[in-house]
Amino acid sequence: MPTKTIDQLIINSPYEEPREYWKRDPESKLFSRLPGRRPAGYIRATESSKATQAAGSTPRFDAQSRKMSGAGFEDAIRAGSAT
């Protein structure tokens, strides 16, 4: 059940493979506790950023149009790290 706050931040043992993770819905701003391992990702803040980028939402390459798109791609272009 989605919730506005996280009542228990640490939900996995440091000695076992992660069994659950927290996921935040950027539209509703609610947190859900999901089974499995959290997808890899990062959040990069820059001075020009107006919103946060959710972990796991990385730029994507469209092979047909041969263009990059997705959350964070515009910041990568400004920083000079996207090609």
N, C-alpha and C positions, 0 to 999 in steps of 0.2 A: 504494500500500500504506500503510495507516494506521500512524502511528508515535507514540510517547509524547513525543518531543522534536523540535524543529525544528532541523535541522542547517544550514540556509541560510535565514536570515530574509529577506534581500532576494533576490527571485527574478525581478524585472522591471527593465527599464531605465527610468531616469527620462525618457528621450527618446522612448519608444514607448508605445503603448496597452498596458495590462496584459494579459498572456497567461495568467497563472496566479495563484492565490491559495491561502492556507491556510484550511482550515475545521476547526473543533474540534467534535467530537461531545460534547455535554454529558453524555451517559450513560456512554460508554466513556472519555471524557477523552483520546481519541486525535485526532491531527491528520492530515488528508488534504490532499494537494496536488491542487487541481482546476483544470481549464482554464477560461478565460474571465475575466471581471471580477467581483470580489467584490460581492455585493449591498450597497447602502447600508444603514447602520444605525448604532446608537450603543449605548454602555454607560453607564448612569448609576448611580453609586454613591451611596447615602444612608446615614445612620447606622443606619437600621432595616433595611437590606438584609442578608439572610442568605446570599444566593447571587448569583452574577454573571449578568447577562443577556447572552446571545449577541448579537453584532452582527447586525443584520438581523431580529431577532425583536421586532417592534413591536406595540403594541396593535392589535386588529382590531375593526371595527364590524360587527355582525351586523344587516343591514337588517331582517330578519324580526322579531327580538325587540327591535330598536332599542337594543341594549346593547353596551358595549365589553367586550372580553375579551382575554386574551393576556398574555404575559410583560411585566412592568413596569407594567401598568395600575394595580395597587393602589398602587404608589409614586407614580404620576402623580396619583391621587386625593388621597393624603396631602399631596402638594406643592401641590395646588390648580390643576394645569395641565390636568386632564382635564375635559371637559364632556359 
